[in-house]
């Protein structure tokens, strides 16, 4: 920690906080007069709307579930999207009601996987205008990963074996298909960026292993601006 530890928030001393050593709080930038548009504000340029069904692990008439394009540090990271180009506050009553059902159903499907203790459900709406809900599985027994820093840990943990990751995707897709819709065998084939990107290489040149961490649906909250 820096010498001025009193200025650091209490959560930096939580057991779940993934960093240690010298830290300091960034200077808060002044507010902008006009916020930049999010990715996909224009529906004709929306990545989600233009992505075919075979890039999703499960699809139905009104909802689709997307996976990362490669294994992640957590047992499972999925994104639930509505087909319609709408944000959360724009959902009509039918889709709003179905969102609750789909959230519970997908949470149960992920929690049924071996080695999953909890499923965190999040919505970050600053990157993409198209509604997408994040589902992140916390490994059983990993108490240090509890709480709000789970998405940060996903970028830090070693990735799970690809065979296990693909099996988990198939199990979740089949679980959802029992209630309708269509299960697709393969994960998404799109380059995404994970929700937390602290000191994580994002280019082939900067990665000593020559690989790339999974990216999200254009949801690079800071860099997309």
N, C-alpha and C positions, 0 to 999 in steps of 0.2 A: 504494500500500500504506500501511497505517498505520505509525506509528513503530515499533511493536513487531512488526517483520516476523519476528523469530525464532519467534514463537508460531504463525505461519501454517504449515500443512503444505506439504511440498515440492511437491505437485501444483499449487499456485498459481503456480509458476514454470515449469511444463511449457508447451511451445509449444501444446499442445492445449487448455489451460485458456482458456475463452472470455471471461474478464473481466480487467480491469486497473483500476488506480487504487486509491483508498483502500478497504481492506477490513479487517474484523475478524471474529474467530470469535465466533459467537453463544454466549451463556451456556447451558450444558447444563441443561435443565429436570430437576427431580427425577423419578424413575420413579413411575408410577402404580401403585396397589395392584391394580387390575383393569383390564385392557385392554378398550377398547370393542369391540363386535362389528363385524366387517367387513360391507360391503355384500353382501347376498345370503346371509348365514349361514343364514337361513331360505329353503329352496328355493322356497317359494311366492312370495317377494318378490324372487327373483333376476332381475336385468335380462337376463342372458344367456339364461336358460331361457325368458323371456317374449318374446324377440325372434324374429320369424319368419325363415324361411330367405331370403326375398327381400331382407333387409338384409345379407346376406353375399355376398361375391364368388364363393365356392365352398363347396359343402356335400357331405357324404357321409353314410353311415349313422351314423358315430360321431364325425365331426369337421367343423368349420366354420372358415372363414377370413374375418375381418372387416377392412374397410379403414376409414380415416378418412372423415369425412363431407365433407371438402374437401381440396384439394391441400395438401401439407406442404412444409417446407423441404427435406427429404431426398427422393431419387427415389422411395422407397417406404417406407411404414410399415404393417405388417400385424400382425394378432393371430390366433393359432391357438387355437381353443377345442375342448374335447371337448363332445359333446352332453350327456353325463351330468353331473349336478350333483356334481362331485367336485373336490377339490383335488389338487395334485401327489402328495402322500404317500398319498393314498387310492386311487390308480389300481390296479385289478386288473392281473394280469400281462399280459393281452391288451392293454389300453389302454396300459400302460407300454411294452410292446414297440412298439406302433404309434406311440407318441409319438416314439420315436427315428426311425422311418421317416418320419413326417410332418415332423419337424424338418429332416432331411436333404433331403427332397423340396422343401419350401418354400424352404429356403435356396438350393438350386440354381435353382429357378424365378426367384427374385428376382435372383440373381447373373447370370442369363442376360440381363437387361435391359441395353440400351445405357447406358453411363455409370455402371455400378455396379462398384465395385472389391471391396468386402467386404460381408458381411451380419452384423450383430451380433444375437445371440439372447439375450434377457433374460427373466427372470421376476421380477416384483415382486408379492408376494403380500399386501401390507398393505391394499390397497383393496378388492378383490373376492374373495369366497370361492370363486368359480367359476374353475377353472384357465384361465389365459390366458397364452400365451407371446408376447412381443414380438419382431418381426423388423424391424430398422432397416437400411436400405441406405446405405452410405457412398459418396458420389460419387467416381468415379475421378479421381485426381490431387489431390484435396483432402486433402493430408497433415496439415493442421492439424486435421482432424476425426477423426483416428485415435484409438482408445482409448475410455475410459470416459465421456467427456463428449459422446458423439454425440447422446444424447437432449436435452442442453441446446442443442446447436447447431441441432437441428430447430426449436426455438422462435425462434431468432435469424435464421436464413437466410430470404431472400425465398422465397415459395412458388413451386413449379414451375408452368409453364403448365397450365391445366386439361386441355387437349386431350392433352398428353403424359401427364399423370397418369392420365386415363381409359384411354388406350392401354396404359399399363403395367399397369393393373388387369386389362384384358382379356387381355393376354399371360400374366400369372401365372395367372389363372383357367383359361385354355385349357391351359396347361402342366400344371396339376394334373389337369384333366379327362382328359388322356391316360392317366392311371393309374386313372381311375374317378371316381365322383361327378358332380356337376353344376356347370357354370360358369354363374354369373349375371352379366348384363351390367353392372348398376349397382353403385356402391359403397354402403356403408351409409348409411342416412338417419336417423342417431341423433346427438344432440349428445353429444360426448365431451370429455374433457379430456386433453391430452397429458401424458406421464409427467413432464416437467420443466416447471415453471411458475414461473420466476424473472422477476419484473417483466413478466409478459405479461398484457395486459388480457384479461379473460374476460367482459365484458359489453358490450352494444351501446353503452351510454352512455360507457364508458371507452375505447372504440376510436375514434380519430379518423377511421378509414376506414369506420366503421359496420359492420364485419364481426366475425367471431368465429373464433378459431383452432380447429382441430379438437380435439375432446375425446375421451377414451377411454371405455371401457366402465365408467363410474362409478369409475374407478381414480384418484380424487383422493386420493392417499395421506394428505395432511395435512388437507385441508378436509372430507373425508367424516366425520371424527370429530366 
